[in-house]
Amino acid sequence: MTAPVREEPCWAPDASPEDRQDRATTGASSGRVTGGLTADVAVVGAGLAGLSTAYHLIERDPSLDVVVVDARHPAAGASGRGTGLLGPRVGPSIDRAARRYGPSMARDMYLASVTAVERVVALTEELGAPCGLRGGGQIVATRTASGLASLARQARTYQALGLDVPVLSAADIRERLDVPYHAGLFHRSAGTLDPAALSGALAAACAAKGVRFHDDSPLRGLRPGDGGTPTELLFPSGTLRARKAVLAVNAAAGPLGLPVGTVLPLQVHAVATAPLGPEARAALGGGTGTALVDSMSLAPYFRLTHDGRLVVGGGRAVHLPGLPAGRAAALRTATWTWLEERLRRLHPALAEVPVTHRWSGQIGMTTDDLPVVGRVGGHPDVWYIGGCCGHGLAMSVAHGSHVAESLVEDPSATRGPGGYPWHRDRAPRVPLTARPARGLLRAYLNSMDREARRTP
């Protein structure tokens, strides 16, 4: 009898949500925010961005009283429901970044994302938690004419900027992965890992250093301080007053009314197989640890886990707000089915392998492809982090470190000349309450979906 497919990531343990949360924080959670609490720094959001902020804060100043609050528990959101691709990317593709920001800034942006990847690798060693980390690099590849043209533009730009991103032929790709792609670009500084394990290790390290945790406490609103008055954060069962606050809430910025521009909540999807047999494992990166990302928007990407499962993500991205529950469920199921079909086409050895897990998670997208890492409404002691546009594993850790440095040291030191375009207080705003804007968003998502489905 075939076991039912579990609708959760393949690294989710066989335990209740409460047990998972207790393990993540080594029993440090004090339950919900109740009554009137105080702290030096309040971090809202126990994903990678919030946990990285707390970790780097306490590393820089162990005397700080830091509190981390989450609507559910650590890694319950995107940080635990991603696909574990650890690669260098922030903002638009390198050729578009060079046109938009100039060659020098585009180069600095890419190198910053490489440094972010290297920092995560070092962090797993620092925390003593391997987190299923596998090296092996990442191939951005294509099987379409338009994809070849796009990769050629990117390759020329990487070369002009003196960046080490080699071009791979179809034969070069097959040396690493036995899949029928025509060409690709190879990013050496890349890997894969279990994002929930990394989040849990960060939470445990924070708890060991005295950071307090509160779960099941969704933020309902805030009253920013005015210098002499602390910021007050409002929760269903109590309040938290803090001298400084970090809102690592990603796409929840919209419902909270935060003036950070438009960060769209999009639901993305993935499936995972049972552990592969020797033939399939060898063909799909068992020896190299290489991951592959299709260059077309939302087209499938895949990677092997440390225990030999194949994780495949991509397909339709869904804008859930206002979507009827039945329609959302139907789109989820259709996307999972489409991903499984694409999985079967990758290699003959995958024809009969069972899919054991499927899941979705929410990412935050901005209309210019850049994150937002900055102050909320001009208040110097209230910061926001979000909108990594699906490239948040490495960059979220980097953003947390940046904000921690800004809060503990001179903020101007990280916001003067040489700052990055995503060190900003807001993204472009799109009035999604207006009918024309909603129509444009649907058309945009549908066009990306059609482009992905044209990929062989």
HELIX and SHEET records of a PDB file:
HELIX    1   1 PRO A   17  ALA A   24  1                                   8    
HELIX    2   2 LEU A   48  ARG A   60  1                                  13    
HELIX    3   3 ALA A   78  GLY A   80  5                                   3    
HELIX    4   4 ILE A   94  TYR A  101  1                                   8    
HELIX    5   5 PRO A  103  LEU A  127  1                                  25    
HELIX    6   6 ALA A  145  ALA A  160  1                                  16    
HELIX    7   7 ALA A  170  ARG A  176  1                                   7    
HELIX    8   8 PRO A  195  ALA A  208  1                                  14    
HELIX    9   9 ASN A  250  ALA A  252  5                                   3    
HELIX   10  10 ALA A  253  LEU A  256  1                                   4    
HELIX   11  11 PRO A  278  ALA A  283  1                                   6    
HELIX   12  12 ALA A  325  LEU A  346  1                                  22    
HELIX   13  13 PRO A  348  LEU A  350  5                                   3    
HELIX   14  14 GLY A  392  VAL A  408  1                                  17    
HELIX   15  15 PRO A  411  THR A  414  5                                   4    
HELIX   16  16 ARG A  435  ARG A  454  1                                  20    
SHEET    1   A 6 ARG A 212  HIS A 214  0                                        
SHEET    2   A 6 VAL A  66  VAL A  69  1                                        
SHEET    3   A 6 GLY A  35  VAL A  44  1                                        
SHEET    4   A 6 GLY A 238  LEU A 247  1                                        
SHEET    5   A 6 THR A 231  PHE A 235 -1                                        
SHEET    6   A 6 GLY A 221  ARG A 223 -1                                        
SHEET    1   B 6 ARG A 212  HIS A 214  0                                        
SHEET    2   B 6 VAL A  66  VAL A  69  1                                        
SHEET    3   B 6 GLY A  35  VAL A  44  1                                        
SHEET    4   B 6 GLY A 238  LEU A 247  1                                        
SHEET    5   B 6 HIS A 379  GLY A 386  1                                        
SHEET    6   B 6 VAL A 372  VAL A 376 -1                                        
SHEET    1   C 2 LEU A  85  LEU A  86  0                                        
SHEET    2   C 2 GLY A 191  THR A 192 -1                                        
SHEET    1   D 8 VAL A 167  SER A 169  0                                        
SHEET    2   D 8 ALA A 183  HIS A 187 -1                                        
SHEET    3   D 8 GLN A 138  THR A 142 -1                                        
SHEET    4   D 8 ALA A 291  ASP A 294  1                                        
SHEET    5   D 8 TYR A 301  LEU A 304 -1                                        
SHEET    6   D 8 LEU A 310  GLY A 313 -1                                        
SHEET    7   D 8 LEU A 264  THR A 273 -1                                        
SHEET    8   D 8 VAL A 318  HIS A 319 -1                                        
SHEET    1   E 8 VAL A 167  SER A 169  0                                        
SHEET    2   E 8 ALA A 183  HIS A 187 -1                                        
SHEET    3   E 8 GLN A 138  THR A 142 -1                                        
SHEET    4   E 8 ALA A 291  ASP A 294  1                                        
SHEET    5   E 8 TYR A 301  LEU A 304 -1                                        
SHEET    6   E 8 LEU A 310  GLY A 313 -1                                        
SHEET    7   E 8 LEU A 264  THR A 273 -1                                        
SHEET    8   E 8 VAL A 355  MET A 365 -1                                        
END                                                                             
